[in-house]
Amino acid sequence: MEAKAIAKMQRISPIKARLVIDLIRGRKVADAKTILKNYNTKASRMILKVLNSAEANAINNNKMNEEKLYVSEARVDAGPVMKRMMFDSRGHIGRKDKRTSHIVISVEER
């Protein structure tokens, strides 16, 4: 049995978020929380919220044991891109892409 939590449309680049989420994949939930709390990035704060939500879903909805939980799936998918225009040199108009991410975390009992 698995419990899942998803955060959609998070305003961070998927490349930056994947650097952090690779650190917690396959680890115990307590260890993953410790890693995320000590890693000082915007991505780690977002991922920690999703991990806490997945853990709460497992404990409250599926009656899983808190000590036996581990991160079975952790991925960051690319969301829609907000395209913004900005003035460039020589009268051109450049484009600045503001990327979004979908963060998916699943926890299971070992």
N, C-alpha and C positions, 0 to 999 in steps of 0.2 A: 504494500500500500504506500502510495506517495502523496505528499502534500505539496502544493505548488503556489507560488506567488509571482505576479507579473506586474511590472511598472512600465506603462507605455508612455511614449512621447516625452521621454526624459531629455532635457536640453543639454546633452553632452555628446561629443563625437563617439561613435562606436569603437574607433581604434583606441582612444584613450581609455574607455571603459573596459575593453578586452584585456588590457595590460593588467588591470587589477583583478578581474574575475578569474583569470587563469591561476591566480595564487590560491584560491579557495576551493577549486573543483576537486571533489573526491575526499575532502577532509571532514573531520567531525565538526559539528556546528559550533561547539565551544571554541575549538581551535580557530575556525574561520572568523568568528566574532573577534577574537583576540588580534588576529592579523589585520582585520579591517579597522579596528579601533586605533591601532598603532601606525597605520598607513595614512598619511596626511594628504589626501587628495579629495577633490569633489566627487570623483567616481566612487571612492571607498565609502563616503557618507551615503550616497544613493544606494549602493549595493547593500550596505548594512541595514537600511530600512526594509529592503525587500527580503533580506535573510531573516530579519526579526518577524516579518509578516508570515513567511513560510513556516517558521518554527511555531508561531502561534496557531496557524492553521492545523499543523500536525498534532499539536497537543490538545487543542480545544475541540476541533471537529472530528479528528480521526483517533483520538485517545492513544496516541503513541507515547512511548517512554522518552523522556527528555534527554537522558544520558546516552541513549543508543542512536540518536539521530546523526546522520551524515549528509553532506551535500551530494546528491546523486546526479543532478544536472544543473549546470550554471552556464548560461550563454547570454550574449548580447547581440541582438539583431538590429539591423539598420532600420530606422523609422523614416518618415518622410523628411525631405530636405526643404527648408525655407530658403528661398532664393531672394537675396536682397541686392539692390543696385547701389553702386557707389561711384562717385566721380573719379576718373582716372586721368592720367596725363594726356596732354595734347587733345583735350576735348572728347576723349573716349569715355564710354561708360563701362565700368568693370562689374563683375558679379562676385558677391561674397555669399558663400553657401553656409547656412546655419544648420548643422546636422542634428538629428535627434536619434534616440536609441530606445529599444524595447529590452528591458532587463527581465530575464526569466530564471527563476531559481526553484528547484524541486529538492525536497528532502525526503529521505526514507529511513526506515529502521534497519539497523544492521543485526 
